[in-house]
Amino acid sequence: MTKQCDHLADLMPGLLDDQNLFSPEDAAHVAQCLSCQAEMSRYRRLERTLRELRGLFVPVPSGLLEELLENLDSASERRERHRIAGRRAASLVGLAAATAAGVGGVLVLATRRRSA
């Protein structure tokens, strides 16, 4: 892929909205570059597929909204429980570290008193 191909690849998504994005030099490059032609073909196929999907109607099963809302509520509750559990774990780790530091301090003081 050349620098020109990279430049055109950046412009290609915009071609779906504005067919005049390519300069005559860009169009000449695409006319002779198989890589750019393949990329253009993919964008055209994507555009066709999106146009076809625009008119597609998909019936929504009854009860789907209620089920989604329930699942969102339970996911939110699970996140809150995990958050609280994480805070408790952090508190316990902090308490354990403080206790270890205190015990270490007591041992250091006791050792210093014996050697003095």
C-alpha positions in Angstrom: 0.0 0.0 0.0 1.4 3.4 -1.0 1.1 6.7 0.7 -1.6 7.6 -1.9 -3.5 4.5 -1.0 -3.4 5.4 2.7 -4.7 8.9 1.9 -7.5 7.5 -0.2 -8.4 4.9 2.5 -9.0 7.8 4.9 -11.3 9.6 2.4 -13.3 6.5 1.4 -15.8 6.5 4.3 -16.7 10.1 3.4 -17.5 9.0 -0.2 -20.8 7.5 1.1 -21.9 11.1 1.7 -20.0 13.1 -0.8 -19.0 11.6 -4.2 -16.8 14.7 -5.0 -14.2 14.0 -2.3 -11.8 12.5 -4.8 -9.7 14.8 -7.0 -9.0 13.8 -10.6 -5.6 12.5 -9.5 -7.3 10.4 -6.8 -9.8 8.9 -9.3 -6.9 8.1 -11.7 -5.1 6.3 -8.9 -8.1 4.2 -8.0 -8.6 3.4 -11.7 -5.2 1.7 -11.8 -4.7 0.4 -8.2 -6.3 -3.0 -7.4 -5.9 -2.4 -3.7 -7.9 0.8 -3.8 -10.5 -0.7 -6.1 -11.0 -3.6 -3.6 -11.4 -1.1 -0.8 -13.9 1.0 -2.8 -15.8 -2.2 -3.6 -16.1 -3.0 0.2 -17.4 0.5 0.9 -20.0 0.2 -1.9 -21.1 -3.2 -0.6 -21.4 -1.7 2.9 -23.5 1.2 1.6 -25.8 -1.2 -0.2 -26.3 -3.3 2.9 -27.0 -0.3 5.0 -29.6 0.9 2.5 -31.3 -2.4 2.6 -31.3 -2.5 6.4 -32.9 1.0 6.5 -36.3 -0.4 5.5 -36.1 -3.6 7.5 -38.6 -3.9 10.3 -37.8 -6.3 13.1 -40.7 -7.1 15.4 -39.9 -6.7 19.1 -40.9 -9.7 21.2 -43.4 -8.8 23.9 -41.8 -8.4 27.4 -38.4 -7.6 26.0 -38.3 -4.1 27.4 -39.3 -5.3 30.9 -36.7 -8.1 30.7 -33.9 -5.7 29.7 -34.8 -3.3 32.4 -34.8 -6.1 35.0 -31.4 -7.3 33.8 -30.0 -3.7 33.9 -31.2 -3.4 37.5 -29.6 -6.6 38.6 -26.4 -5.8 36.9 -26.4 -2.4 38.7 -27.0 -4.2 42.0 -24.2 -6.6 41.3 -21.8 -3.7 40.5 -22.7 -2.0 43.8 -22.1 -5.2 45.8 -18.7 -5.7 44.1 -17.9 -2.1 44.9 -18.8 -2.4 48.6 -16.9 -5.7 48.8 -13.8 -4.1 47.2 -14.0 -1.3 49.8 -14.2 -3.8 52.6 -11.3 -5.8 51.2 -9.2 -2.6 51.0 -10.1 -1.7 54.5 -9.1 -5.1 55.8 -5.8 -4.9 53.9 -5.2 -1.5 55.4 -6.0 -2.7 58.9 -3.7 -5.7 58.5 -0.9 -3.4 57.3 -1.4 -1.0 60.2 -1.4 -3.9 62.6 1.8 -5.4 61.1 3.5 -2.0 61.3 2.4 -1.6 65.0 3.7 -5.1 65.9 6.9 -4.3 64.1 7.3 -1.1 66.0 6.7 -2.8 69.3 9.3 -5.4 68.4 11.8 -2.8 67.4 11.3 -0.9 70.7 11.5 -4.0 72.8 14.7 -5.1 71.1 16.3 -1.6 71.6 15.4 -1.6 75.3 17.0 -5.0 75.8 20.2 -4.0 74.1 20.5 -0.7 75.9 
